[in-house]
Amino acid sequence: MAAAAEPLARHGDHRIGMMMAIAALRLAAPAELESAEAVNISYPTFFEDLARLSQGV
């Protein structure tokens, strides 16, 4: 997959933001997630857990 040219849109839904963060692991370059802090609504440690689980991906 190619790198995202602009922040990944979460379309106003924190769950889509979490899915986009997981999908972004497959991008060739780092990607920015629009309003990433919104995932704290239901999963405050999401990014810490994702970083731990995705080591080596």
TAQUIMO-V195305 format. One record per residue. N is the residue number from 1. RES is the residue in one letter. PSI is psi in radians with two decimals (NA if undefined). OMEGA is omega in degrees with one decimal (999 if undefined). D_LAST is the distance of its C-alpha to the last C-alpha in whole Angstrom. Layout:
N_RES_PSI_OMEGA_D_LAST / N_RES_PSI_OMEGA_D_LAST
//
This chain:
1_M_2.57_177.3_14 / 2_A_2.85_178.4_16 / 3_A_2.62_177.7_16 / 4_A_2.37_-178.8_18 / 5_A_-0.41_179.8_21 / 6_E_2.92_-178.9_22 / 7_P_2.48_178.3_21 / 8_L_2.20_-176.7_20 / 9_A_2.39_178.1_22 / 10_R_0.01_174.9_22 / 11_H_0.65_175.5_26 / 12_G_0.19_-176.4_27 / 13_D_2.08_-177.6_25 / 14_H_-0.49_179.2_23 / 15_R_-0.65_175.3_21 / 16_I_-0.64_176.6_21 / 17_G_-0.73_178.2_19 / 18_M_-0.73_178.3_17 / 19_M_-0.73_179.3_16 / 20_M_-0.65_177.7_15 / 21_A_-0.70_178.0_13 / 22_I_-0.78_179.3_11 / 23_A_-0.59_-178.5_11 / 24_A_-0.30_177.3_11 / 25_L_-0.40_-178.2_7 / 26_R_-0.06_179.7_8 / 27_L_2.70_-179.9_11 / 28_A_-0.44_-178.7_12 / 29_A_2.80_178.7_13 / 30_P_2.61_178.8_13 / 31_A_2.69_177.9_15 / 32_E_2.41_178.7_18 / 33_L_2.22_178.2_18 / 34_E_2.24_177.0_22 / 35_S_0.90_-176.7_24 / 36_A_-0.51_-178.4_21 / 37_E_-0.27_-179.4_23 / 38_A_-0.42_179.9_24 / 39_V_-0.31_178.3_21 / 40_N_-0.29_-179.9_23 / 41_I_-0.79_-176.3_26 / 42_S_-0.24_-174.0_25 / 43_Y_1.35_-175.5_21 / 44_P_-0.48_-178.5_22 / 45_T_0.32_-176.4_19 / 46_F_-0.90_-175.2_17 / 47_F_-0.60_175.5_15 / 48_E_-0.78_178.9_15 / 49_D_-0.71_178.7_14 / 50_L_-0.76_178.9_11 / 51_A_-0.73_-179.4_10 / 52_R_-0.76_-177.1_11 / 53_L_-0.41_-175.1_9 / 54_S_0.15_178.1_5 / 55_Q_2.21_179.2_6 / 56_G_0.03_179.7_4 / 57_V_NA_999_0
//
